[in-house]
Amino acid sequence: MLGIIGGTSLLFADLPPLEKMTIATPFGKAEVHRGAFVLLLRHQYNLPPHRINYRACLAALAILGADRIVAFGSAGSLKPEITPGSIVIPTDYLSVTDIPSVHECTIEHVRPELDADLIRILGELVPEARVGGVYAQTRGPRIETVAEVRALARVADVVGMTVASEATLARELGMRFAAICTVDNYANGLGEETLTYEHILETSRANRRRTEKILTKIVERLA
């Protein structure tokens, strides 16, 4: 079954009819929406990135039978050539903050990766996307400092607050994972305007129809 994780980029999208469910997991409860696919909105109950129960969210998808996940994530560009409005499908990631694990009482070393086959399919479905690049995860909820952005730009292409945690947990739970990053802004200090959360939301609203079309293509191909 296909699992979709959505965040800011799906807040304003018109979604297909889905049944809302609350799933109990060993890590707590998570709210999901099930139909031809399973949808999880990561910011449920208006939780900021650093307070999301990622373990419960990913475990809920696994319990419902999801074996492949496509995550939509809002990101900031770390490179001048990746302009706001772009779409990036990363092929690797890094994190400068802690990533949760389902392995609390056992020694397990899972090799993290973004799934090459899913990335290839997403590239075919979204030909305007830039396929390749590194996603850097920071803790949030604050925006990165100018110095942090300069440092991250040496090793990554876009920055966000969620995808690395979700990708790692998906692999631990045996689910294939890929991400579509909608670039809603230049990272702090890279563009001329002052970056605010309201600006990010405004960009997400403006691009909601595009996001809906991409979601429809993914569901038609993978669900």
For each residue, the residues with C-beta under 8 A, 3 or more apart:
1: 37 38 64 65 66 67 223
2: 36 37 38 66 68 69 70 218 219 222 223
3: 37 38 39 40 61 64 66 68 69 70 175
4: 37 38 39 40 69 70 71 72 215 218 219
5: 39 40 41 42 57 61 69 70 71 72 166
6: 9 10 11 13 39 40 41 42 71 72
7: 10 11 41 42 43 72 73 74 162
8: 11 43 74 184 200 201 204
9: 6 13 72 73 74 182 184 204 207 208 211
10: 6 7 13 15 41 72 211 215
11: 6 7 8 41 43 201 204
12: 204 205 208
13: 6 9 10 208 211 212 215
14: 212
15: 10 18 33 39 215
16: 35 36 219
17: 35
18: 15 33 34 35 39
19: 33 34 35
20: 31 32 33
21: 31 32 33 34
22: 29 30 31 32
23: 29 30 31 32 59 60 63 64
24: 29
25: 28 29 30 55 56 59 60 63
26: 59
27: 53 55 56 59 102
28: 25 53 55 56
29: 22 23 24 25 56
30: 22 23 25 40 44 53 56 57 59 60
31: 20 21 22 23 40 41 44 45
32: 20 21 22 23 38 39 40 60 61 64
33: 15 18 19 20 21 38 39 40 41
34: 18 19 21 37 38 39 64
35: 16 17 18 19 39
36: 2 16 219 223
37: 1 2 3 4 34 219 222 223
38: 1 2 3 4 32 33 34 61 64 65 66
39: 3 4 5 6 15 18 32 33 34 35
40: 3 4 5 6 30 31 32 33 44 57 60 61
41: 5 6 7 10 11 31 33 44
42: 5 6 7 47 52 57 162 166
43: 7 8 11 46 47 48 49 52
44: 30 31 40 41 47
45: 31
46: 43
47: 42 43 44 51 52
48: 43 51 52 140 141
49: 43 52 139 140 141 161 162
50: 139 140 141 161
51: 47 48
52: 42 43 47 48 49 57 162 165
53: 27 28 30 56 57
54: 57 58 100 162 165 166 169
55: 25 27 28 58 59 100 101 102 169
56: 25 27 28 29 30 53 59 60
57: 5 30 40 42 52 53 54 60 61 166
58: 54 55 61 62 102 166 169 170 173 175
59: 23 25 26 27 30 55 56 62 63 102 169 173
60: 23 25 30 32 40 56 57 63 64
61: 3 5 32 38 40 57 58 64 66 69 170 173 175
62: 58 59 65 66 173 174 175
63: 23 25 59 60
64: 1 3 23 32 34 38 60 61
65: 1 38 62
66: 1 2 3 38 61 62 69 175
67: 1 174 175 176
68: 2 3 115 118 175 176 177 222
69: 2 3 4 5 61 66 166 170 175 176 177 178
70: 2 3 4 5 118 122 177 178 179 180 218 222
71: 4 5 6 162 163 166 167 177 178 179 180
72: 4 5 6 7 9 10 179 180 182 211 215
73: 7 9 135 160 162 163 179 180 181 182
74: 7 8 9 160 181 182 184 200 204
75: 88 135 158 159 160 181 182 183 184
76: 143 144 158 159 160 183 184 185 186 187 188 190 195
77: 80 82 83 84 86 157 158 183 185 186 187 190
78: 82 136 149 152 153 156 157 158 159 187 190
79: 82 153 157
80: 77 83 186 190
81:
82: 77 78 79 86 88 130 133 157 158 183
83: 77 80 86 183 186
84: 77 183 184 185 186 191 203
85: 183 203 207
86: 77 82 83 129 130 183
87: 126 128 129 130 180 181 182 183 214
88: 75 82 129 130 133 135 157 158 180 181 183
89: 119 122 123 126 129 130 131 132 178 179 180 181
90: 93 114 132 133 134 135 157 158 163 179 181
91: 114 116 119 131 132 133 134
92: 114 133 134 135
93: 90 112 114 134 135 136 137 163 164 167
94: 134 135 136 137 155 156 164
95: 98 99 136 137 164 165
96: 136 137 138 139 152
97: 137 138 139
98: 95 139
99: 95 137 164 165 168 169
100: 54 55 165 168 169
101: 55 104 108 168 169 172
102: 27 55 58 59 169 172 173
103: 106 107 108 110 172
104: 101
105:
106: 103
107: 103
108: 101 103 172
109:
110: 103 168 171 172
111: 171
112: 93 167 168 171
113: 116 167 171
114: 90 91 92 93 118 119 167 177 178 179
115: 68 118 119 176 177 178
116: 91 113 119 120
117: 120 121 176
118: 68 70 114 115 121 122 176 177 178
119: 89 91 114 115 116 122 123 131 178
120: 116 117 123 124
121: 117 118 124 125 221 222
122: 70 89 118 119 125 126 129 131 178 180 218
123: 89 119 120 126 127 129 131
124: 120 121 127
125: 121 122 214 217 218 221
126: 87 89 122 123 129 180 214 217
127: 123 124
128: 87
129: 86 87 88 89 122 123 126 180
130: 82 86 87 88 89 133
131: 89 91 119 122 123
132: 89 90 91
133: 82 88 90 91 92 130 156 157 158
134: 90 91 92 93 94 155 156 157 158
135: 73 75 88 90 92 93 94 156 157 158 159 160 163 164 179 181
136: 78 93 94 95 96 152 155 156 158 159 160 164
137: 93 94 95 96 97 99 159 160 161 162 163 164 165
138: 96 97 144 148 152 159 160 161
139: 49 50 96 97 98 161
140: 48 49 50 161
141: 48 49 50 161
142:
143: 76 188 195 197
144: 76 138 148 149 152 159 187 188
145: 148 149 188
146: 149 150 188 189
147: 150 151
148: 138 144 145 151 152 188
149: 78 144 145 146 152 153 159 187 188 189 190
150: 146 147 153 154 189
151: 147 148 154
152: 78 96 136 138 144 148 149 155 156 159 187
153: 78 79 149 150 156 187 190
154: 150 151
155: 94 134 136 152
156: 78 94 133 134 135 136 152 153 159
157: 77 78 79 82 88 90 133 134 135
158: 75 76 77 78 82 88 90 133 134 135 136 181 183
159: 75 76 78 135 136 137 138 144 149 152 156 187
160: 73 74 75 76 135 136 137 138 163 181
161: 49 50 137 138 139 140 141
162: 7 42 49 52 54 71 73 137 165 166
163: 71 73 90 93 135 137 160 166 167 179 181
164: 93 94 95 99 135 136 137 167 168
165: 52 54 95 99 100 137 162 168 169
166: 5 42 54 57 58 69 71 162 163 169 170 177 179
167: 71 93 112 113 114 163 164 170 171 177 179
168: 99 100 101 110 112 164 165 171 172
169: 54 55 58 59 99 100 101 102 165 166 172 173
170: 58 61 69 166 167 173 175 176 177
171: 110 111 112 113 167 168 174 175 177
172: 101 102 103 108 110 168 169
173: 58 59 61 62 102 169 170
174: 62 67 171
175: 3 58 61 62 66 67 68 69 170 171
176: 67 68 69 115 117 118 170
177: 68 69 70 71 114 115 118 166 167 170 171
178: 69 70 71 89 114 115 118 119 122
179: 70 71 72 73 89 90 114 135 163 166 167
180: 70 71 72 73 87 88 89 122 126 129 214
181: 73 74 75 87 88 89 90 135 158 160 163
182: 9 72 73 74 75 87 204 207 211
183: 75 76 77 82 83 84 85 86 87 88 158
184: 8 9 74 75 76 84 199 200 203 204 207
185: 76 77 84 191 195 199 200 203
186: 76 77 80 83 84 190 191 195
187: 76 77 78 144 149 152 153 159 190 195
188: 76 143 144 145 146 148 149 195
189: 146 149 150
190: 76 77 78 80 149 153 186 187
191: 84 185 186 195
192:
193: 199
194:
195: 76 143 185 186 187 188 191 199 200
196: 199 200
197: 143 200 201
198: 201 202
199: 184 185 193 195 196 202 203
200: 8 74 184 185 195 196 197 203 204
201: 8 11 197 198 204 205
202: 198 199 205 206
203: 84 85 184 185 199 200 206 207
204: 8 9 11 12 74 182 184 200 201 207 208 211
205: 12 201 202 208
206: 202 203
207: 9 85 182 184 203 204 210 211
208: 9 12 13 204 205 211 212
209: 212 213
210: 207 213 214
211: 9 10 13 72 182 204 207 208 214 215
212: 13 14 208 209 215 216
213: 209 210 216 217
214: 87 125 126 180 210 211 217 218
215: 4 10 13 15 72 211 212 218 219
216: 212 213 219 220
217: 125 126 213 214 220 221
218: 2 4 70 122 125 214 215 221 222 223
219: 2 4 16 36 37 215 216 222 223
220: 216 217 223
221: 121 125 217 218
222: 2 37 68 70 121 218 219
223: 1 2 36 37 218 219 220
